[in-house]
Amino acid sequence: MPTEISAPLHFRTLQSSNTYLIVDFYATWCPPCKTIAPVFNQLASTYSVPGKIEFAKVNVDEQREIAAQYGIRAMPTFVVLKNGEPEETVEGANPPALKKAIEKAADDVKNSAGVAQEAPKPQSEENTEGLSMLERLRIKRP
């Protein structure tokens, strides 16, 4: 479930503790915002990864400072932030575009995790992988 932002500090804290923050800038009086809200909630349930991908909702009438910071002019507007920087913006209630932007972030997290888990192999003078102990000893002799 997306986190409802209650203050600018709350937003900055959430942003700094996740690689990606996917933000729904909405208004309570906006019919398209109400229409896409269940889609955003479902995507949040599917794609949230603690410390990696977090979802947030910002009420533009209550958090004007945050909305102004990102130049929000239309509701709903979805902003994908990576390490605090806007990576992608989806204006309007466009479920396919929103899903595509979120899947792109999820793929990036998945690919980054695969790279991070792969430990580098120690460098040796010669590649002795697959050789028997006797063969390795022969290589080291002059």
DSSP file (Angstrom, degrees, kcal/mol; ACC not computed):
  #  RESIDUE AA STRUCTURE BP1 BP2  ACC     N-H-->O    O-->H-N    N-H-->O    O-->H-N    TCO  KAPPA ALPHA  PHI   PSI    X-CA   Y-CA   Z-CA
    1    1 A M              0   0    0      0, 0.0    54,-0.2     0, 0.0    40,-0.1   0.000 360.0 360.0 360.0 134.5    0.0    0.0    0.0
    2    2 A P        -     0   0    0      0, 0.0     2,-0.5     0, 0.0    54,-0.3  -0.262 360.0-115.4 -63.3 150.9    1.4    3.4   -0.9
    3    3 A T  E     -a   56   0A   0     52,-2.6    54,-2.6     1,-0.0     2,-0.5  -0.766  21.6-132.6 -88.8 128.0    2.5    5.7    1.9
    4    4 A E  E     -a   57   0A   0     -2,-0.5     2,-0.4    52,-0.2    54,-0.2  -0.715  23.8-130.0 -80.4 122.3    0.5    8.9    2.3
    5    5 A I        +     0   0    0     52,-2.7    54,-0.4    -2,-0.5    -1,-0.0  -0.597  28.2 178.2 -79.0 127.4    2.9   11.8    2.7
    6    6 A S        +     0   0    0     -2,-0.4    -1,-0.1     1,-0.3     3,-0.1   0.593  64.0   2.4-105.5 -14.7    2.2   14.0    5.6
    7    7 A A  S  > S-     0   0    0      1,-0.1     4,-2.0    56,-0.1    -1,-0.3  -0.978  73.6-102.5-165.3 157.8    5.0   16.6    5.4
    8    8 A P  H  > S+     0   0    0      0, 0.0     4,-2.6     0, 0.0     5,-0.2   0.875 121.4  53.3 -55.7 -38.8    8.1   17.5    3.3
    9    9 A L  H  > S+     0   0    0      1,-0.2     4,-2.5     2,-0.2     5,-0.2   0.906 106.5  52.4 -64.0 -40.3   10.4   15.9    5.8
   10   10 A H  H  > S+     0   0    0      2,-0.2     4,-2.2     1,-0.2    -1,-0.2   0.909 110.5  49.0 -59.0 -43.3    8.4   12.7    5.6
   11   11 A F  H  X S+     0   0    0     -4,-2.0     4,-2.5     2,-0.2    -2,-0.2   0.933 111.5  47.7 -63.0 -48.0    8.8   12.8    1.8
   12   12 A R  H  X S+     0   0    0     -4,-2.6     4,-2.5     1,-0.2    -2,-0.2   0.881 111.3  51.5 -63.2 -38.6   12.6   13.4    2.0
   13   13 A T  H  X S+     0   0    0     -4,-2.5     4,-1.0     2,-0.2    -1,-0.2   0.932 112.3  45.1 -63.6 -46.2   13.0   10.5    4.5
   14   14 A L  H  < S+     0   0    0     -4,-2.2     3,-0.3     1,-0.2    -2,-0.2   0.901 114.0  50.8 -63.8 -40.7   11.1    8.1    2.4
   15   15 A Q  H >< S+     0   0    0     -4,-2.5     3,-1.1     1,-0.2    -2,-0.2   0.907 109.9  48.2 -63.7 -44.3   13.0    9.2   -0.7
   16   16 A S  H 3< S+     0   0    0     -4,-2.5    -1,-0.2     1,-0.2    -2,-0.2   0.657 107.7  55.9 -75.3 -14.9   16.4    8.9    0.9
   17   17 A S  T 3< S+     0   0    0     -4,-1.0     2,-0.3    -3,-0.3    -1,-0.2   0.335 106.0  54.8-100.3   8.6   15.7    5.4    2.2
   18   18 A N    <   -     0   0    0     -3,-1.1    34,-0.3    -4,-0.2    65,-0.2  -0.992  69.0-139.4-139.8 146.3   14.8    3.8   -1.2
   19   19 A T  S    S+     0   0    0     32,-0.8    64,-3.2    -2,-0.3     2,-0.4   0.943  97.8  28.5 -65.7 -47.9   16.5    3.6   -4.6
   20   20 A Y  E     -bC  53  82A   0     32,-3.7    34,-2.0    62,-0.2     2,-0.4  -0.938  63.5-173.7-117.0 137.9   13.2    4.3   -6.3
   21   21 A L  E     -bC  54  81A   0     60,-2.2    60,-2.9    -2,-0.4     2,-0.6  -0.986   9.8-161.1-126.2 119.8   10.2    6.3   -5.0
   22   22 A I  E     -bC  55  80A   0     32,-2.9    34,-2.6    -2,-0.4     2,-0.4  -0.902  15.4-162.6-106.0 116.7    7.2    6.2   -7.2
   23   23 A V  E     -bC  56  79A   0     56,-2.9    56,-2.1    -2,-0.6     2,-0.7  -0.847  17.3-156.8-113.1 131.5    4.9    9.1   -6.4
   24   24 A D  E     -bC  57  78A   0     32,-2.7    34,-3.0    -2,-0.4     2,-0.7  -0.918  11.2-161.4-101.2 108.9    1.2    9.7   -7.2
   25   25 A F  E     +bC  58  77A   0     52,-3.2    52,-1.9    -2,-0.7     2,-0.2  -0.845  31.6 154.7 -90.4 116.3    0.5   13.4   -7.1
   26   26 A Y  E     -b   59   0A   0     32,-2.4    34,-2.9    -2,-0.7    35,-0.4  -0.799  38.4-137.9-137.4 172.8   -3.3   13.6   -6.7
   27   27 A A    >   -     0   0    0     -2,-0.2     3,-1.4    32,-0.2     6,-0.1  -0.990  21.0-131.5-134.7 145.5   -6.2   15.7   -5.5
   28   28 A T  T 3  S+     0   0    0     -2,-0.3    -1,-0.1     1,-0.3     6,-0.1   0.776 108.9  52.7 -67.4 -25.2   -9.3   14.5   -3.6
   29   29 A W  T 3  S+     0   0    0      4,-0.0    -1,-0.3    -3,-0.0    -3,-0.0   0.396  85.7 104.4 -88.5   2.5  -11.6   16.4   -5.9
   30   30 A C    <>  -     0   0    0     -3,-1.4     4,-1.7     1,-0.2     3,-0.3  -0.768  54.3-162.3 -95.1 110.3  -10.1   14.8   -9.1
   31   31 A P  H  > S+     0   0    0      0, 0.0     4,-2.0     0, 0.0    -1,-0.2   0.903  91.9  51.6 -58.8 -43.9  -12.2   12.1  -10.7
   32   32 A P  H  > S+     0   0    0      0, 0.0     4,-2.1     0, 0.0     5,-0.2   0.860 107.2  55.4 -61.8 -31.4   -9.3   10.6  -12.8
   33   33 A C  H  > S+     0   0    0     -3,-0.3     4,-1.2     1,-0.2    -5,-0.1   0.912 108.9  46.6 -63.7 -41.7   -7.3   10.4   -9.6
   34   34 A K  H  < S+     0   0    0     -4,-1.7    -1,-0.2     1,-0.2    -6,-0.0   0.849 110.9  53.6 -67.9 -34.2  -10.0    8.3   -8.0
   35   35 A T  H  < S+     0   0    0     -4,-2.0     4,-0.3     1,-0.2    -2,-0.2   0.903 114.9  37.9 -67.9 -42.0  -10.3    6.1  -11.0
   36   36 A I  H  X S+     0   0    0     -4,-2.1     4,-2.4     1,-0.2     3,-0.4   0.596  91.6  91.2 -88.9 -10.7   -6.6    5.2  -11.2
   37   37 A A  H  X S+     0   0    0     -4,-1.2     4,-2.5     1,-0.2    -1,-0.2   0.892  86.3  49.6 -53.7 -45.8   -6.1    4.9   -7.4
   38   38 A P  H  > S+     0   0    0      0, 0.0     4,-2.2     0, 0.0    -1,-0.2   0.863 110.5  51.6 -63.7 -32.4   -6.9    1.2   -7.2
   39   39 A V  H  > S+     0   0    0     -3,-0.4     4,-2.6    -4,-0.3    -2,-0.2   0.934 110.7  47.4 -66.2 -45.8   -4.5    0.5  -10.1
   40   40 A F  H  X S+     0   0    0     -4,-2.4     4,-2.4     1,-0.2    -1,-0.2   0.907 111.7  51.0 -61.5 -42.4   -1.7    2.4   -8.3
   41   41 A N  H  X S+     0   0    0     -4,-2.5     4,-2.2    -5,-0.2    -1,-0.2   0.906 111.0  48.2 -62.1 -41.9   -2.5    0.5   -5.1
   42   42 A Q  H  X S+     0   0    0     -4,-2.2     4,-2.0     2,-0.2    -2,-0.2   0.915 111.6  49.1 -65.4 -43.6   -2.3   -2.8   -6.9
   43   43 A L  H  X S+     0   0    0     -4,-2.6     4,-2.9     1,-0.2     5,-0.2   0.890 110.1  52.5 -62.9 -38.5    1.0   -1.9   -8.6
   44   44 A A  H  X S+     0   0    0     -4,-2.4     4,-1.7     1,-0.2    -2,-0.2   0.917 109.5  48.7 -62.6 -43.2    2.4   -0.9   -5.2
   45   45 A S  H  < S+     0   0    0     -4,-2.2    -1,-0.2     1,-0.2    -2,-0.2   0.870 117.6  42.2 -63.8 -36.2    1.4   -4.2   -3.8
   46   46 A T  H  < S+     0   0    0     -4,-2.0    -2,-0.2    -5,-0.1    -1,-0.2   0.888 124.3  30.2 -78.2 -41.1    3.0   -6.1   -6.7
   47   47 A Y  H  < S+     0   0    0     -4,-2.9    -3,-0.2    -5,-0.2    -2,-0.2   0.488  81.0 121.1-107.1  -4.3    6.2   -4.1   -7.1
   48   48 A S     <  -     0   0    0     -4,-1.7     6,-0.2    -5,-0.2    -4,-0.0  -0.394  33.6-179.4 -63.6 134.6    7.2   -2.8   -3.7
   49   49 A V  B >>  -D   53   0A   0      4,-2.0     3,-2.7    -2,-0.1     4,-2.5  -0.957  35.1-111.2-135.0 114.7   10.7   -3.9   -2.5
   50   50 A P  T 34 S+     0   0    0      0, 0.0     4,-0.1     0, 0.0   -32,-0.1  -0.175 100.5   2.2 -51.4 128.1   11.8   -2.7    0.9
   51   51 A G  T 34 S+     0   0    0      1,-0.1   -32,-0.8   -31,-0.1     3,-0.1   0.322 134.3  57.4  79.3  -8.5   14.7   -0.3    0.6
   52   52 A K  T <4 S+     0   0    0     -3,-2.7   -32,-3.7     1,-0.3     2,-0.5   0.755 110.9  17.5-116.9 -55.7   14.5   -0.5   -3.2
   53   53 A I  E  <  +Db  49  20A   0     -4,-2.5    -4,-2.0   -34,-0.2     2,-0.3  -0.981  65.1 171.5-129.9 121.2   11.1    0.5   -4.5
   54   54 A E  E     - b   0  21A   0    -34,-2.0   -32,-2.9    -2,-0.5     2,-0.4  -0.944  20.1-143.4-127.4 149.5    8.6    2.4   -2.5
   55   55 A F  E     + b   0  22A   0     -2,-0.3   -52,-2.6   -34,-0.2     2,-0.3  -0.915  20.5 178.6-115.5 139.7    5.2    4.0   -3.4
   56   56 A A  E     -ab   3  23A   0    -34,-2.6   -32,-2.7    -2,-0.4     2,-0.4  -0.964  19.7-145.2-139.6 154.7    3.9    7.2   -2.1
   57   57 A K  E     -ab   4  24A   0    -54,-2.6   -52,-2.7    -2,-0.3     2,-0.5  -0.979  11.9-166.1-120.8 133.8    0.8    9.5   -2.5
   58   58 A V  E     - b   0  25A   0    -34,-3.0   -32,-2.4    -2,-0.4     2,-0.7  -0.969  14.9-144.9-123.1 116.3    1.1   13.3   -2.3
   59   59 A N  E >>  - b   0  26A   0     -2,-0.5     4,-2.6   -54,-0.4     3,-0.7  -0.709  12.1-152.9 -77.2 113.5   -2.1   15.3   -2.0
   60   60 A V  T 34 S+     0   0    0    -34,-2.9    -1,-0.2    -2,-0.7   -33,-0.1   0.749  91.5  54.5 -66.0 -23.6   -1.2   18.4   -4.0
   61   61 A D  T 34 S+     0   0    0    -35,-0.4     3,-0.3     1,-0.1    -1,-0.3   0.803 117.2  35.2 -78.3 -28.9   -3.6   20.6   -2.0
   62   62 A E  T <4 S+     0   0    0     -3,-0.7     2,-0.2     1,-0.2    -2,-0.2   0.744 124.5  40.6 -94.0 -27.2   -2.1   19.6    1.4
   63   63 A Q     X  +     0   0    0     -4,-2.6     4,-2.1     1,-0.2     3,-0.3  -0.505  65.1 152.9-121.4  61.1    1.6   19.3    0.2
   64   64 A R  H  >  +     0   0    0     -3,-0.3     4,-2.7     1,-0.2     5,-0.2   0.841  69.9  59.5 -60.6 -35.9    1.9   22.3   -2.1
   65   65 A E  H  > S+     0   0    0      2,-0.2     4,-1.9     1,-0.2    -1,-0.2   0.918 108.4  43.4 -61.2 -44.5    5.7   22.6   -1.5
   66   66 A I  H  > S+     0   0    0     -3,-0.3     4,-1.2     2,-0.2    -1,-0.2   0.922 114.0  50.5 -68.4 -43.5    6.4   19.1   -2.7
   67   67 A A  H  <>S+     0   0    0     -4,-2.1     5,-2.4     1,-0.2     3,-0.4   0.902 111.6  48.5 -61.1 -41.0    4.1   19.5   -5.7
   68   68 A A  H ><5S+     0   0    0     -4,-2.7     3,-1.4     1,-0.2    -1,-0.2   0.880 103.4  61.5 -66.2 -38.2    5.8   22.8   -6.7
   69   69 A Q  H 3<5S+     0   0    0     -4,-1.9    -1,-0.2     1,-0.3    -2,-0.2   0.837 112.2  37.7 -57.2 -34.1    9.2   21.2   -6.3
   70   70 A Y  T 3<5S-     0   0    0     -4,-1.2    -1,-0.3    -3,-0.4    -2,-0.2   0.288 112.1-117.7-103.5   8.9    8.3   18.7   -9.1
   71   71 A G  T < 5 -     0   0    0     -3,-1.4     2,-0.3     1,-0.2    -3,-0.2   0.862  41.2-173.2  62.3  38.9    6.3   21.2  -11.2
   72   72 A I      < +     0   0    0     -5,-2.4    -1,-0.2     1,-0.2     3,-0.1  -0.514  20.8 156.2 -71.4 124.0    3.1   19.3  -11.0
   73   73 A R        +     0   0    0     -2,-0.3     2,-0.3     1,-0.2    -1,-0.2   0.563  58.8  44.4-121.1 -20.5    0.5   21.0  -13.2
   74   74 A A  S    S-     0   0    0     18,-0.0    -1,-0.2   -49,-0.0    18,-0.1  -0.934  83.5-101.5-130.1 150.7   -2.0   18.1  -13.9
   75   75 A M  S    S+     0   0    0     -2,-0.3    18,-0.2     1,-0.2   -49,-0.1  -0.975  97.7  28.9-123.4 138.6   -3.6   15.5  -11.7
   76   76 A P  S    S+     0   0    0      0, 0.0    16,-3.3     0, 0.0     2,-0.4   0.619  76.4 165.6 -78.7 154.7   -2.9   12.7  -11.5
   77   77 A T  E     -CE  25  91A   0    -52,-1.9   -52,-3.2    14,-0.2     2,-0.5  -1.000  19.1-157.3-128.9 132.5    0.8   12.9  -12.2
   78   78 A F  E     -CE  24  90A   0     12,-3.1    12,-2.9    -2,-0.4     2,-0.5  -0.935   7.4-168.3-111.5 129.4    3.1   10.0  -11.4
   79   79 A V  E     -CE  23  89A   0    -56,-2.1   -56,-2.9    -2,-0.5     2,-0.7  -0.973  11.2-152.8-121.4 127.5    6.8   10.7  -10.9
   80   80 A V  E     -CE  22  88A   0      8,-3.2     7,-3.7    -2,-0.5     8,-1.3  -0.883  17.8-165.6 -97.3 114.0    9.4    7.9  -10.8
   81   81 A L  E     -CE  21  86A   0    -60,-2.9   -60,-2.2    -2,-0.7     2,-0.5  -0.865   7.7-165.9-102.9 132.3   12.3    9.1   -8.7
   82   82 A K  E >  S-CE  20  85A   0      3,-3.0     3,-2.1    -2,-0.5   -62,-0.2  -0.978  80.3 -17.6-117.8 120.5   15.7    7.3   -8.7
   83   83 A N  T 3  S-     0   0    0    -64,-3.2    -1,-0.2    -2,-0.5   -63,-0.1   0.864 130.8 -52.7  50.1  39.3   18.0    8.3   -6.0
   84   84 A G  T 3  S+     0   0    0    -65,-0.3    -1,-0.3     1,-0.2   -68,-0.1   0.350 117.3 109.4  85.6  -5.5   16.0   11.4   -5.5
   85   85 A E  E <  S-E   82   0A   0     -3,-2.1    -3,-3.0     1,-0.0    -1,-0.2  -0.865  77.2-106.9-108.2 136.7   16.1   12.5   -9.2
   86   86 A P  E     +E   81   0A   0      0, 0.0    -5,-0.3     0, 0.0     3,-0.1  -0.408  40.2 169.8 -61.2 125.9   13.1   12.4  -11.5
   87   87 A E  E     +     0   0A   0     -7,-3.7     2,-0.3     1,-0.4    -6,-0.2   0.732  64.6   1.0-105.3 -36.3   13.6    9.5  -14.0
   88   88 A E  E     -E   80   0A   0     -8,-1.3    -8,-3.2     2,-0.0    -1,-0.4  -0.992  57.9-156.5-156.3 148.0   10.2    9.4  -15.6
   89   89 A T  E     -E   79   0A   0     -2,-0.3     2,-0.5   -10,-0.2   -10,-0.2  -0.994   2.0-168.4-131.4 135.3    6.8   11.2  -15.4
   90   90 A V  E     -E   78   0A   0    -12,-2.9   -12,-3.1    -2,-0.4     2,-0.4  -0.975  11.2-160.9-122.7 115.5    3.4   10.0  -16.4
   91   91 A E  E     +E   77   0A   0     -2,-0.5   -14,-0.2   -14,-0.2   -16,-0.1  -0.811  54.5  11.7 -97.8 136.1    0.7   12.7  -16.6
   92   92 A G  S    S-     0   0    0    -16,-3.3     2,-1.6    -2,-0.4   -14,-0.1  -0.083 104.7 -53.5  90.8 168.5   -3.0   11.7  -16.5
   93   93 A A  S    S+     0   0    0    -18,-0.2    -1,-0.1     1,-0.1    -2,-0.1  -0.629  74.3 147.1 -83.7  84.8   -4.7    8.4  -15.6
   94   94 A N     >  -     0   0    0     -2,-1.6     4,-2.4     1,-0.2     3,-0.3  -0.784  24.4-176.4-124.5  84.1   -2.9    6.2  -18.1
   95   95 A P  H  > S+     0   0    0      0, 0.0     4,-2.8     0, 0.0     5,-0.2   0.862  81.8  51.2 -53.3 -44.0   -2.5    2.7  -16.5
   96   96 A P  H  > S+     0   0    0      0, 0.0     4,-2.2     0, 0.0     5,-0.1   0.924 113.3  44.9 -62.3 -41.6   -0.4    1.2  -19.4
   97   97 A A  H  > S+     0   0    0     -3,-0.3     4,-2.1     2,-0.2     5,-0.2   0.895 114.5  49.5 -67.3 -39.3    2.1    4.0  -19.2
   98   98 A L  H  X S+     0   0    0     -4,-2.4     4,-2.2     2,-0.2     5,-0.2   0.935 111.9  47.6 -64.1 -46.6    2.2    3.9  -15.4
   99   99 A K  H  X S+     0   0    0     -4,-2.8     4,-2.8    -5,-0.2     5,-0.2   0.906 110.9  52.0 -61.7 -41.7    2.8    0.1  -15.4
  100  100 A K  H  X S+     0   0    0     -4,-2.2     4,-1.9    -5,-0.2    -1,-0.2   0.909 110.0  48.5 -61.6 -43.1    5.5    0.4  -18.0
  101  101 A A  H  X S+     0   0    0     -4,-2.1     4,-1.6     2,-0.2    -1,-0.2   0.894 114.1  46.4 -64.5 -40.3    7.3    3.1  -16.0
  102  102 A I  H  X S+     0   0    0     -4,-2.2     4,-2.6     2,-0.2    -2,-0.2   0.897 110.6  52.1 -70.5 -40.7    7.1    1.0  -12.8
  103  103 A E  H  X S+     0   0    0     -4,-2.8     4,-2.7     1,-0.2    -1,-0.2   0.861 106.0  55.7 -63.8 -34.7    8.2   -2.2  -14.6
  104  104 A K  H  X S+     0   0    0     -4,-1.9     4,-2.0    -5,-0.2    -1,-0.2   0.922 110.0  45.2 -62.4 -44.2   11.3   -0.3  -15.9
  105  105 A A  H  X S+     0   0    0     -4,-1.6     4,-2.3     2,-0.2    -2,-0.2   0.911 112.8  51.0 -64.7 -42.8   12.2    0.6  -12.4
  106  106 A A  H  X S+     0   0    0     -4,-2.6     4,-2.6     1,-0.2    -2,-0.2   0.898 109.5  50.2 -63.0 -40.7   11.6   -3.0  -11.2
  107  107 A D  H  X S+     0   0    0     -4,-2.7     4,-2.9     2,-0.2     5,-0.2   0.901 109.2  51.8 -63.7 -40.3   13.8   -4.4  -14.0
  108  108 A D  H  X S+     0   0    0     -4,-2.0     4,-2.4     2,-0.2    -2,-0.2   0.917 111.4  46.8 -62.0 -43.1   16.6   -2.0  -13.0
  109  109 A V  H  X S+     0   0    0     -4,-2.3     4,-2.2     2,-0.2    -2,-0.2   0.914 113.3  49.1 -64.2 -42.9   16.4   -3.1   -9.4
  110  110 A K  H  X S+     0   0    0     -4,-2.6     4,-1.9     1,-0.2    -2,-0.2   0.924 113.6  45.6 -63.3 -45.2   16.3   -6.8  -10.4
  111  111 A N  H  X S+     0   0    0     -4,-2.9     4,-1.7     1,-0.2    -1,-0.2   0.874 112.6  50.8 -67.2 -37.2   19.3   -6.3  -12.7
  112  112 A S  H  X S+     0   0    0     -4,-2.4     4,-2.4    -5,-0.2    -1,-0.2   0.881 108.6  52.3 -66.3 -38.2   21.2   -4.3  -10.1
  113  113 A A  H  X S+     0   0    0     -4,-2.2     4,-1.9     1,-0.2    -2,-0.2   0.893 107.5  52.1 -65.9 -39.3   20.6   -7.0   -7.5
  114  114 A G  H  X S+     0   0    0     -4,-1.9     4,-0.8     1,-0.2    -1,-0.2   0.886 112.0  45.8 -64.0 -39.1   22.0   -9.7   -9.9
  115  115 A V  H  < S+     0   0    0     -4,-1.7     3,-0.5     1,-0.2    -2,-0.2   0.905 112.0  51.3 -69.5 -41.7   25.2   -7.7  -10.4
  116  116 A A  H  < S+     0   0    0     -4,-2.4    -2,-0.2     1,-0.2    -1,-0.2   0.825 108.2  51.9 -67.6 -31.2   25.6   -7.0   -6.8
  117  117 A Q  H  < S+     0   0    0     -4,-1.9     2,-0.8    -5,-0.2    -1,-0.2   0.720  88.3  90.2 -79.5 -19.9   25.3  -10.6   -5.7
  118  118 A E  S  < S-     0   0    0     -4,-0.8    -1,-0.0    -3,-0.5    -4,-0.0  -0.675  73.7-145.2 -81.6 110.8   27.9  -11.9   -8.2
  119  119 A A        -     0   0    0     -2,-0.8     2,-0.1     1,-0.1    -2,-0.1  -0.531  19.9-111.5 -77.1 138.7   31.2  -11.8   -6.4
  120  120 A P        -     0   0    0      0, 0.0    -1,-0.1     0, 0.0     3,-0.0  -0.426  31.3-117.0 -69.0 144.3   34.2  -10.9   -8.4
  121  121 A K        -     0   0    0     -2,-0.1     2,-0.1     1,-0.1     0, 0.0  -0.609  33.9-105.2 -80.5 140.0   36.7  -13.7   -9.0
  122  122 A P        -     0   0    0      0, 0.0     2,-0.3     0, 0.0    -1,-0.1  -0.374  35.2-117.7 -64.3 142.0   40.2  -13.2   -7.5
  123  123 A Q        -     0   0    0     -2,-0.1     2,-0.3    -3,-0.0     3,-0.0  -0.639  35.5-177.6 -81.7 134.6   42.8  -12.4  -10.1
  124  124 A S        -     0   0    0     -2,-0.3     3,-0.1     1,-0.1     0, 0.0  -0.843  39.5-110.0-126.0 166.8   45.7  -14.8  -10.4
  125  125 A E  S    S+     0   0    0     -2,-0.3     2,-0.3     1,-0.2    -1,-0.1   0.913 102.8  14.3 -63.6 -42.6   48.8  -14.9  -12.5
  126  126 A E  S    S-     0   0    0     -3,-0.0     2,-0.8     0, 0.0    -1,-0.2  -0.957  85.2-107.1-133.0 152.0   47.5  -17.7  -14.6
  127  127 A N        +     0   0    0     -2,-0.3    -4,-0.0     1,-0.2    -2,-0.0  -0.687  41.2 164.7 -79.9 112.5   44.1  -19.3  -15.0
  128  128 A T    >   +     0   0    0     -2,-0.8     3,-2.0     3,-0.1    -1,-0.2   0.249  25.1 135.9-111.2  10.1   44.3  -22.7  -13.3
  129  129 A E  T 3  S+     0   0    0      1,-0.3     3,-0.1    -3,-0.0    -2,-0.0  -0.384  74.7  15.5 -62.0 131.7   40.5  -23.3  -13.2
  130  130 A G  T 3  S+     0   0    0      1,-0.3    -1,-0.3    -2,-0.1     2,-0.3   0.387  98.3 122.4  86.9  -3.3   39.7  -26.8  -14.1
  131  131 A L    <   -     0   0    0     -3,-2.0    -1,-0.3     1,-0.1    -3,-0.1  -0.648  63.4-115.9 -92.9 149.7   43.3  -28.1  -13.7
  132  132 A S     >  -     0   0    0     -2,-0.3     4,-2.2    -3,-0.1     5,-0.2  -0.292  32.3-104.1 -73.7 167.6   44.3  -30.9  -11.4
  133  133 A M  H  > S+     0   0    0      1,-0.2     4,-2.2     2,-0.2     5,-0.2   0.898 123.1  52.0 -59.6 -41.7   46.6  -30.3   -8.5
  134  134 A L  H  > S+     0   0    0      1,-0.2     4,-1.9     2,-0.2    -1,-0.2   0.908 109.0  49.7 -62.7 -42.7   49.5  -31.9  -10.3
  135  135 A E  H  > S+     0   0    0      1,-0.2     4,-1.6     2,-0.2    -1,-0.2   0.873 109.7  51.9 -64.5 -36.7   48.9  -29.7  -13.4
  136  136 A R  H  X S+     0   0    0     -4,-2.2     4,-1.3     1,-0.2    -1,-0.2   0.900 107.7  51.5 -65.9 -40.1   48.8  -26.6  -11.2
  137  137 A L  H  X S+     0   0    0     -4,-2.2     4,-0.9     1,-0.2    -2,-0.2   0.887 107.3  53.6 -64.9 -38.4   52.1  -27.6   -9.6
  138  138 A R  H >< S+     0   0    0     -4,-1.9     3,-0.5     1,-0.2    -1,-0.2   0.871 104.1  56.0 -64.3 -36.5   53.7  -28.0  -13.0
  139  139 A I  H 3< S+     0   0    0     -4,-1.6    -1,-0.2     1,-0.2    -2,-0.2   0.881 105.2  51.9 -63.4 -37.5   52.6  -24.5  -14.0
  140  140 A K  H 3< S+     0   0    0     -4,-1.3    -1,-0.2    -3,-0.1    -2,-0.2   0.694  91.0  92.6 -76.5 -18.7   54.4  -22.9  -11.1
  141  141 A R    <<        0   0    0     -4,-0.9    -3,-0.0    -3,-0.5     0, 0.0  -0.483 360.0 360.0 -74.6 145.5   57.7  -24.6  -11.8
  142  142 A P              0   0    0      0, 0.0    -1,-0.1     0, 0.0    -3,-0.1   0.486 360.0 360.0 -72.6 360.0   60.3  -22.7  -13.9
